[in-house]
Amino acid sequence: MFSHIMLGTNNMEASRKFYDAVLGALGHPPGTMDDKGRCFYLTPTGIFALSPPIDGNAATHANGGTVGFAAANPEAADAWHSAGVENGGTTCEEPPGMRESGMYLAYLRDPDGNKICALHRPG
């Protein structure tokens, strides 16, 4: 359904370090920078990107928005969460774990305040 997700950032260095760590914990390679100062994480199923806002205003997080990343298993979600906390993220919501929905979830806020989640759906 989605081709890509792009988040704004006010500090590309901090955001790239954070996302290299959390996405690396899920098995993705580090992001690559383009000539416009944007960072792209390319996968076979979609693209995640970071960018300074094009309009020149400050980047802000989406209140009520969440970007979810697929985790292969609960251990990968936990590694993702730990990598995030160790690289400038802050934990939010409940601690990582199984929810009543039957899904394993781990939530973080990135260095710019965006809420992100690692989600594992047991098969």
C-alpha positions in Angstrom: 0.0 0.0 0.0 2.8 2.5 0.8 5.7 3.4 -1.5 7.6 5.4 1.1 7.5 7.3 4.4 9.5 10.5 4.9 9.9 12.2 8.2 11.2 15.7 8.8 14.3 16.3 10.9 16.0 19.3 12.5 19.2 17.4 13.1 20.2 15.0 10.3 23.3 13.8 12.0 21.3 12.7 15.2 18.4 11.3 13.2 20.7 9.3 10.8 22.6 7.9 13.8 19.3 6.9 15.5 17.7 5.3 12.4 20.9 3.6 11.3 20.9 1.9 14.8 17.2 1.0 15.0 16.8 -0.1 11.4 20.1 -1.9 11.6 18.7 -3.9 14.6 16.0 -5.1 12.2 18.6 -6.1 9.6 18.5 -3.1 7.3 21.6 -1.4 5.9 22.6 2.2 6.9 20.9 5.0 5.1 22.4 6.8 2.1 22.5 10.5 1.6 21.5 12.3 -1.6 22.7 15.6 -2.9 19.8 17.5 -1.3 20.8 16.4 2.2 18.1 13.7 2.6 18.8 10.2 3.9 17.1 7.1 2.3 16.7 3.6 3.6 15.9 1.4 0.6 14.2 -2.0 1.0 12.6 -4.4 -1.4 9.2 -3.4 0.0 9.5 0.3 0.4 11.5 3.4 1.3 12.0 5.2 4.6 13.5 8.6 4.4 14.6 11.6 6.5 14.6 15.2 5.2 15.0 18.7 6.4 11.6 20.3 5.7 11.5 21.6 2.1 9.6 24.8 3.2 12.5 25.9 5.4 10.4 25.8 8.6 11.3 23.6 11.6 10.4 19.9 11.5 7.6 18.9 14.0 6.3 15.5 14.9 2.8 14.4 14.1 0.6 14.4 17.2 -1.3 11.1 17.0 0.9 9.7 14.2 3.0 6.5 14.4 5.3 4.9 11.9 5.5 1.2 12.4 8.4 -1.1 11.4 8.0 -4.9 11.0 10.1 -7.0 13.3 10.8 -10.7 12.5 10.3 -11.7 16.2 10.0 -10.3 19.7 13.8 -10.4 20.1 14.3 -8.2 17.1 11.7 -5.7 18.5 13.6 -5.7 21.8 16.9 -5.1 20.0 15.3 -2.3 18.0 14.1 -0.7 21.2 17.4 -1.0 22.9 19.3 0.4 19.9 16.9 3.4 19.9 17.3 4.2 23.5 21.1 3.9 23.2 21.1 6.3 20.2 19.1 9.3 21.4 15.5 7.9 21.4 13.2 7.8 24.4 10.8 5.0 25.3 7.1 5.8 25.2 3.8 4.0 25.7 4.0 0.8 27.6 7.3 -1.2 27.8 8.0 -3.6 24.9 5.8 -6.7 25.1 2.8 -8.7 24.0 -0.5 -6.7 23.9 -4.1 -8.0 24.2 -4.3 -7.7 20.4 -1.9 -10.6 20.2 0.9 -8.4 18.7 4.3 -7.7 20.2 4.9 -4.0 20.2 7.8 -1.7 21.2 7.4 2.1 21.0 10.0 4.9 20.9 10.2 8.6 20.1 13.0 9.5 17.8 15.4 12.5 18.4 12.8 14.8 16.7 9.8 13.5 18.8 8.3 11.3 16.1 6.6 8.2 17.6 7.7 5.0 16.0 7.0 1.3 16.7 8.5 -2.1 16.1 5.7 -4.6 15.6 5.8 -8.4 15.5 2.7 -10.4 14.5 3.1 -14.0 15.7 2.3 -16.4 12.9 
